[in-house]
């Protein structure tokens, strides 16, 4: 009796085990048929009969295929509880913990097993951030409680998208499954999900949504619409209800790409397959028509690929003749799956499970050219999430900013998949950085843009057209600094998005070369014989220099000191050095730092006249050599990166002579030379004035000197005309003798025609007549180099 009971127990256990194994084998066959929903039910029933590691793992992996992340996490949680679990299982467990906001619990579970989540590096991808701040919003009127994804717009603004709305069906395992080995679709529903077949829907410009009927016979799944606006053609994918091929029912039917014209009511007219369809051999789906490059991009698992599903393109002509498909290569395609191509200008977008991502499927962007697609990078959060993100597209409307859409099954949606609009919440900053000719600068320059409201640095980039780009937080204040070696730095602290209602904040900045060592003021101080003390007549000159240096921080002083030719060369060299140092000591009384003064000394070199050794000269001529030439230089430090001085904002630094003139207006440095009655001989005092002018012209090779001779109104007109000519010539001759090129000097004479005081109408004093006896000097630009 005991033996018979034992036998019964063994028989019962054996029967249960056989039933459990039978369910697993049957579920495995349904996986091959892509009937995942029924397979899951069988796996779970088998697991209840005997909870084993392989069954739990198969159940978890099947929930992955259905993208049911909550149940996927629960089953991976069962898997990692077994001793047989592997590091790969731990990674999947943590991944779906991320997807379902269960990461803290998952880390604790692994921690109890002595496994640190950080050690398998699954969280680092969550730190990937989009370079542009955007927000995602479910598109109103398109999403349902089911799966809605993919969007395209026609020329009229009607939206086409995909949905399986319409309800679900309950699967039951048939007692006898005659066609169990055949990959035949159900007439009612997708075995893949147990839900309605996918179909294309159209939302017109009034918001009305209507299903688009496929006119291809025996269409089951109808999806992936992409509208070619120029051709007026809709491309799409279909899966047809093929029952058998040459009496063979053991077939797997794959999606194909077709295209049709669309009438004004959104109905398809006719249909044409692409020539590389092979519904029994491989899938061809996710069409994207790039009308600019005349390429049809698509997804396929055709032989010869790199991974499961790869991206390809086929070139076409105006008659829709398609070339052989071209694989996009290993830069884009991986051992995982790539799909949903899209291109806009120099950017190529696609979705992938093989590139380093944040979730099941992420959206990536690459650099596009006609000959290559490379530099693939993850678009980061919030474009991507820990769920599946795909079908990125930008809809360009003339005169309007692009409409950007993507599809995702991230948390927070109303359905299984939802269509989202992607809206930038940054304000676009666009700055043209130009040179003095108004031409965009393409050479590298440094930019620092700060959000002053948050005290953080803002990333900048150079756009395809060479403009400076950045994204600015709304209702914030910003400051920018632009620097380039050899150019004035630009600082703008007045950038703000407060109250700005537009999309793009535009600026233009001019990078101006720094006119290093630009002489803007020249003067001379003279010394007594054998002395280096500052004379009383020199102090007003040095006082003026100190006042200018304290007013303009960008001015530094060059002091070049000399002696006459009397005494030895060695003695004169020391004396000229002492004279230079005396200037520094005097300027210190006005708080001018010695660091702003550069000293040179030359002894008896560079005499201004012929009073060399052994030559007898009047003391007035010798005096001209006992001197310190004082040259105020703007921006004298060639290693320093200057900003345009605050006190000179608004000046046109593109023309250094304009800066020179501006300072001359302040100091009135250009002299007027006066003459004795009926004379054209230069006075000694004016030789000193002309020495300053000569130094200035030598230092500023782009300046031209205009000399105008005048006479008073006594004497005949013709005589005065000749006299004014001789006076202008006397000034010119002196400057030519000092080494100024003749083609930089232009002289005119006016006789008595332009008096300061009209002595023919009033009675003039000797002083008033003196003001009429003059030669005026005026500075202008020249093309002479």
Secondary structure, DSSP 8 states (H G I E B T S, - for coil): -HHHHHHHHHHHHHHHHHHHHHHHHHHHHHHHTT-HHHHHHHHHHHHHHS--HHHHHHHHHHHHHHT-HHHHHHHHHHHTTSTT--HHHHHHHHHHHHHTT-HHHHHHHHHHTT--GGGGT-SGGGG-B-SS-EEEEE-TTT--SSBEEEEEE-TT--EEEEE--S-B------SS-TTTTSB---SSS-TTTSB---EEEEE-TTS-EEE----STTEEEEEEEEEETTTTEEEEEEEE----BTTB---B---EEEEEEE-TTS-EEEEEE-TT--TTT--EEEEEEETTTTEEEEEE--TT-SSSBEEEEEEB-TT--B---EE--TTT--SSBEEEEEEETTEEEEEESSSS-SSSBEEEEEEE-SS-EEEEEE--BTTS-SSBEEEEEEE--TTS--EEEEEE--TT-SSSBEEEEEEE-SEEEEEEEE-TTS-B--S--EEEEEETTTTEEE-EEE-TTS-EEEEE-TT-EEEEEEE-TTB-BEEEEEEE-TT--SSEEEEEEE--B--TTEEEEEEEEE--TT--S--HHHHHHHHHHHHHHHH-TTEEEEEEE---S-S-HHHHHHHHHHHHHHHHHHHHTTT--GGGEEEEE-TT-S-SSS--TT----HHHHHHHSEEEEEEEES--TT---B--GGGTT--TTSHHHHHHHHHHHH--S-EEE--TT-----HHHHHHHHHHHHHHHH-TTEEEEEEE---SSS-HHHHHHHHHHHHHHHHHHHHHTT--GGGEEEEE-TTSS-SS-TTTS---HHHHHHHSEEEEEEEE----
